[in-house]
Amino acid sequence: MLAVALHATLLAGASSCSARWRANAPPAAARSFAKFDPSFYRKLLLAFVAGAVVPVVILAIAIRTYFATQLLDGAAEAAAARP
């Protein structure tokens, strides 16, 4: 509950600061953001998505391999101990 309250407070603060900045910003500063190529944003988004997804996929494969090895070793040990 505390995390939700903190998130709401930070979101409200960020949006109010952003609105004040846009209201006080000169038109030249607002136009400077339009100069960026849209492909830059796609590359940035791809970098963030890859940075989030690739470690999760690697971790999932590593965990799956670890538990499969543990299961097979346990089954082989149980079979060997059986008379």
N, C-alpha and C positions, 0 to 999 in steps of 0.2 A: 504494500500500500504506500509505503514511503517512497519507493522508486517511482510509482505512478504519479504521486504528488510532485516529486522533483522533476520528472519529465514534463509535466504540464506547466510547471513554473518556468522551466528553461525555455519551453516552446513559446509561451506567452511573451517572455522577455525578448527572445530572439525576433519574434514577429513584430513587436513594438519598435525595437531598435531598427529593424529593416525598414519599417514604414517611415520612421523619422528620417532615416538616411536617404530614402528615395524622395521624400518631400523636400529635403534641404539640398539635394544633389543638383549641381548645375546640369543642363542638358548635355553638355559635352561629355561629362562623366557617364551619363546614362547611355550615350551612343557608343562609348568606347567598348562596352560589353558586346555590342552587335558586330564588332570587327572580327571576333574570333570565328574561325571556321567551324561549322557544325561537325565536321569530321573529328575535330579535336575532342569534342564532347563524347562522341562515340568511342574514340580510342580510350579516353579517360574512364568511361563506363565499363568498357571491356577489361581494362586493367583492374578495376575494383572488383568486378565479378570474378575474373580469373584469380585474383588474390584471395577471394573468399571461397571459391568453389574448389580450386585445385588442392589446397591442404585438406579439405573435408574428404574429397575423393581418395586421396592418398591414405588418410587415416582410416577410412572405411575399408579399403583393401587390406591394409596392414592388420586391422583388428579381425577381419574375416579370416585371413590366412592364419593368424595366431590361434584363434579358437578352433579352426578346422584341424590344425596340427595337434592341438591339445586333445581334441575329441578322438582323432585317429590313434594317437599314442595311448590314450586311456583304453580304447577298445582293444588295441594290440596287447597291452599289458594284462587286461582282464582275460583275453583269450589264452595268453600264455600261462596264466595262473590256474586256469581251469584244467582239471585232470582228465 
